[in-house]
Amino acid sequence: MMEEKNFFDKVYEVARLIPYGRVTSYGAIAKYLGAARSARMVGWAMNNSGTKDVPAHRVVNRVGVLTGKQHFDGTNLMQQLLENEGLEIQDNQIVDFQKHFWDPTKELL
């Protein structure tokens, strides 16, 4: 019998699907997984994703603020990774957030 995946593993699976140059929110991932009130748990998963080959830099809060940046090595690594993918960041927030937003509930159904 196959072991059921835990919530963090499901979060990582969704995060790995976020396209290059796009971002999503903790809440959008939680909603997609059927746990709409678990955005904070998605954040915890991202904080613990360091060794799991997860593009955690592409997951931000609901208005595009880089709230997880303190969990990246280096002062501006999260911002640098996003800028390398063509996003513009001002004051720790993604410029034109809606233009870059990837909604797993619309993209993966």
TIPADREN-878225 format. One record per residue (C-alpha): residue number from 0; residue in three letters; x, y, z. Coordinates in pm, 1 decimal, padded with zeros to 6 digits, always signed. Each point is the difference from the previous one (the first is absolute). Example, Ala and Ser with C-alpha at 12.3 -4.5 7.8 and 13.67 -1.06 7.14 Angstrom:
<lumkol = 0, rofi = ALA, X = +01230.0, Y = -00450.0, Z = +00780.0>
<lumkol = 1, rofi = SER, X = +00137.0, Y = +00344.0, Z = -00066.0>
! end
This chain:
<lumkol = 0, rofi = MET, X = +00000.0, Y = +00000.0, Z = +00000.0>
<lumkol = 1, rofi = MET, X = +00129.9, Y = +00342.0, Z = -00089.7>
<lumkol = 2, rofi = GLU, X = +00062.9, Y = +00245.2, Z = +00280.5>
<lumkol = 3, rofi = GLU, X = -00224.8, Y = +00305.5, Z = -00009.1>
<lumkol = 4, rofi = LYS, X = +00188.9, Y = +00320.2, Z = -00068.3>
<lumkol = 5, rofi = ASN, X = +00011.6, Y = +00247.9, Z = +00282.3>
<lumkol = 6, rofi = PHE, X = -00116.1, Y = +00358.4, Z = -00043.5>
<lumkol = 7, rofi = PHE, X = +00352.7, Y = +00140.5, Z = -00040.9>
<lumkol = 8, rofi = ASP, X = +00076.0, Y = -00249.1, Z = -00281.4>
<lumkol = 9, rofi = LYS, X = -00320.3, Y = +00104.2, Z = -00178.8>
<lumkol = 10, rofi = VAL, X = +00101.4, Y = +00366.3, Z = +00037.8>
<lumkol = 11, rofi = TYR, X = +00341.5, Y = -00077.7, Z = -00150.1>
<lumkol = 12, rofi = GLU, X = -00162.3, Y = -00179.8, Z = -00295.7>
<lumkol = 13, rofi = VAL, X = -00211.7, Y = +00306.5, Z = -00080.6>
<lumkol = 14, rofi = ALA, X = +00291.2, Y = +00241.0, Z = +00050.5>
<lumkol = 15, rofi = ARG, X = +00211.5, Y = -00198.1, Z = -00247.7>
<lumkol = 16, rofi = LEU, X = -00266.2, Y = +00067.3, Z = -00265.9>
<lumkol = 17, rofi = ILE, X = +00018.5, Y = +00380.8, Z = +00025.7>
<lumkol = 18, rofi = PRO, X = +00133.0, Y = +00110.8, Z = -00337.4>
<lumkol = 19, rofi = TYR, X = +00324.1, Y = +00193.4, Z = -00038.5>
<lumkol = 20, rofi = GLY, X = -00066.9, Y = +00373.1, Z = +00027.5>
<lumkol = 21, rofi = ARG, X = -00331.2, Y = -00048.2, Z = +00183.7>
<lumkol = 22, rofi = VAL, X = -00093.9, Y = +00007.7, Z = +00368.6>
<lumkol = 23, rofi = THR, X = -00284.0, Y = -00124.0, Z = +00217.0>
<lumkol = 24, rofi = SER, X = -00112.3, Y = +00056.9, Z = +00356.3>
<lumkol = 25, rofi = TYR, X = -00004.7, Y = -00215.7, Z = +00310.5>
<lumkol = 26, rofi = GLY, X = -00378.4, Y = +00027.6, Z = +00001.9>
<lumkol = 27, rofi = ALA, X = -00037.6, Y = -00103.7, Z = -00365.2>
<lumkol = 28, rofi = ILE, X = +00195.8, Y = -00319.4, Z = +00066.8>
<lumkol = 29, rofi = ALA, X = -00202.1, Y = -00069.0, Z = +00316.1>
<lumkol = 30, rofi = LYS, X = -00326.9, Y = +00054.1, Z = -00188.1>
<lumkol = 31, rofi = TYR, X = +00110.7, Y = -00228.5, Z = -00283.2>
<lumkol = 32, rofi = LEU, X = +00076.4, Y = -00274.0, Z = +00254.5>
<lumkol = 33, rofi = GLY, X = -00347.8, Y = +00033.9, Z = +00150.3>
<lumkol = 34, rofi = ALA, X = +00128.3, Y = +00163.8, Z = +00317.4>
<lumkol = 35, rofi = ALA, X = -00088.7, Y = +00364.0, Z = -00064.0>
<lumkol = 36, rofi = ARG, X = +00070.7, Y = +00105.9, Z = +00358.8>
<lumkol = 37, rofi = SER, X = +00346.8, Y = -00154.0, Z = +00003.5>
<lumkol = 38, rofi = ALA, X = +00203.7, Y = +00274.9, Z = -00169.4>
<lumkol = 39, rofi = ARG, X = +00221.4, Y = +00021.9, Z = +00307.6>
<lumkol = 40, rofi = MET, X = +00074.2, Y = -00373.1, Z = -00022.5>
<lumkol = 41, rofi = VAL, X = +00100.5, Y = +00049.7, Z = -00363.7>
<lumkol = 42, rofi = GLY, X = +00239.3, Y = +00268.2, Z = +00125.8>
<lumkol = 43, rofi = TRP, X = +00146.1, Y = -00242.4, Z = +00251.4>
<lumkol = 44, rofi = ALA, X = +00045.5, Y = -00254.0, Z = -00278.9>
<lumkol = 45, rofi = MET, X = +00184.1, Y = +00259.9, Z = -00209.5>
<lumkol = 46, rofi = ASN, X = +00221.2, Y = +00087.8, Z = +00298.2>
<lumkol = 47, rofi = ASN, X = +00098.7, Y = -00367.4, Z = +00024.8>
<lumkol = 48, rofi = SER, X = +00047.7, Y = -00062.3, Z = -00371.9>
<lumkol = 49, rofi = GLY, X = +00369.4, Y = +00085.8, Z = -00014.7>
<lumkol = 50, rofi = THR, X = +00132.3, Y = -00341.9, Z = -00099.8>
<lumkol = 51, rofi = LYS, X = -00297.8, Y = -00115.7, Z = -00204.4>
<lumkol = 52, rofi = ASP, X = +00060.0, Y = +00169.0, Z = -00338.3>
<lumkol = 53, rofi = VAL, X = -00306.9, Y = +00222.0, Z = +00037.2>
<lumkol = 54, rofi = PRO, X = -00016.3, Y = +00348.0, Z = -00160.2>
<lumkol = 55, rofi = ALA, X = -00113.9, Y = +00156.2, Z = +00328.4>
<lumkol = 56, rofi = HIS, X = +00101.0, Y = +00344.8, Z = -00126.9>
<lumkol = 57, rofi = ARG, X = -00308.3, Y = -00013.1, Z = -00225.6>
<lumkol = 58, rofi = VAL, X = -00239.4, Y = -00013.6, Z = +00296.6>
<lumkol = 59, rofi = VAL, X = -00092.7, Y = +00336.3, Z = +00152.8>
<lumkol = 60, rofi = ASN, X = -00284.7, Y = +00145.2, Z = +00203.2>
<lumkol = 61, rofi = ARG, X = -00340.6, Y = +00088.8, Z = -00146.9>
<lumkol = 62, rofi = VAL, X = +00106.5, Y = +00348.1, Z = -00112.3>
<lumkol = 63, rofi = GLY, X = +00342.1, Y = -00095.0, Z = -00135.4>
<lumkol = 64, rofi = VAL, X = +00220.2, Y = +00083.3, Z = +00297.6>
<lumkol = 65, rofi = LEU, X = +00314.5, Y = -00212.5, Z = +00043.4>
<lumkol = 66, rofi = THR, X = -00095.8, Y = -00105.9, Z = +00351.8>
<lumkol = 67, rofi = GLY, X = +00220.5, Y = -00310.7, Z = -00002.9>
<lumkol = 68, rofi = LYS, X = +00320.6, Y = +00177.6, Z = -00092.3>
<lumkol = 69, rofi = GLN, X = +00162.2, Y = -00039.4, Z = +00343.7>
<lumkol = 70, rofi = HIS, X = +00007.0, Y = -00377.5, Z = -00059.6>
<lumkol = 71, rofi = PHE, X = +00237.2, Y = +00032.9, Z = -00295.5>
<lumkol = 72, rofi = ASP, X = +00377.1, Y = +00012.8, Z = +00031.6>
<lumkol = 73, rofi = GLY, X = +00137.7, Y = +00343.2, Z = -00067.5>
<lumkol = 74, rofi = THR, X = -00176.0, Y = +00329.7, Z = +00046.7>
<lumkol = 75, rofi = ASN, X = -00185.7, Y = +00027.0, Z = -00328.8>
<lumkol = 76, rofi = LEU, X = +00012.7, Y = -00350.6, Z = -00145.9>
<lumkol = 77, rofi = MET, X = -00378.6, Y = -00036.5, Z = -00038.0>
<lumkol = 78, rofi = GLN, X = -00019.1, Y = +00334.4, Z = -00180.6>
<lumkol = 79, rofi = GLN, X = +00302.3, Y = -00083.2, Z = -00217.2>
<lumkol = 80, rofi = LEU, X = -00147.9, Y = -00334.1, Z = -00103.5>
<lumkol = 81, rofi = LEU, X = -00327.7, Y = +00166.9, Z = -00101.5>
<lumkol = 82, rofi = GLU, X = +00179.8, Y = +00281.3, Z = -00182.5>
<lumkol = 83, rofi = ASN, X = +00205.3, Y = -00261.6, Z = -00187.3>
<lumkol = 84, rofi = GLU, X = -00334.8, Y = -00134.8, Z = -00124.9>
<lumkol = 85, rofi = GLY, X = -00100.5, Y = +00343.4, Z = -00128.7>
<lumkol = 86, rofi = LEU, X = -00215.1, Y = +00128.5, Z = +00287.1>
<lumkol = 87, rofi = GLU, X = +00039.9, Y = +00350.8, Z = +00134.1>
<lumkol = 88, rofi = ILE, X = +00009.9, Y = +00045.9, Z = +00377.8>
<lumkol = 89, rofi = GLN, X = -00045.6, Y = +00329.5, Z = +00182.7>
<lumkol = 90, rofi = ASP, X = +00000.2, Y = +00026.6, Z = +00380.9>
<lumkol = 91, rofi = ASN, X = -00016.3, Y = -00380.9, Z = +00038.3>
<lumkol = 92, rofi = GLN, X = -00311.4, Y = -00017.5, Z = -00218.5>
<lumkol = 93, rofi = ILE, X = -00051.0, Y = -00132.6, Z = -00352.7>
<lumkol = 94, rofi = VAL, X = -00088.2, Y = +00272.1, Z = -00250.7>
<lumkol = 95, rofi = ASP, X = -00306.3, Y = -00096.3, Z = -00210.2>
<lumkol = 96, rofi = PHE, X = -00068.1, Y = -00294.2, Z = +00232.1>
<lumkol = 97, rofi = GLN, X = -00325.3, Y = -00101.2, Z = -00172.8>
<lumkol = 98, rofi = LYS, X = +00176.7, Y = -00016.7, Z = -00337.8>
<lumkol = 99, rofi = HIS, X = +00247.6, Y = -00255.1, Z = +00138.7>
<lumkol = 100, rofi = PHE, X = -00244.1, Y = -00185.7, Z = +00226.9>
<lumkol = 101, rofi = TRP, X = -00043.3, Y = -00371.5, Z = -00069.1>
<lumkol = 102, rofi = ASP, X = -00317.7, Y = -00148.0, Z = +00149.6>
<lumkol = 103, rofi = PRO, X = +00025.8, Y = -00377.3, Z = +00042.6>
<lumkol = 104, rofi = THR, X = -00378.8, Y = -00031.1, Z = +00035.3>
<lumkol = 105, rofi = LYS, X = -00036.8, Y = +00133.0, Z = -00356.9>
<lumkol = 106, rofi = GLU, X = +00318.1, Y = -00139.0, Z = -00154.7>
<lumkol = 107, rofi = LEU, X = -00003.7, Y = -00355.6, Z = +00136.4>
<lumkol = 108, rofi = LEU, X = -00363.9, Y = -00104.5, Z = -00022.7>
! end
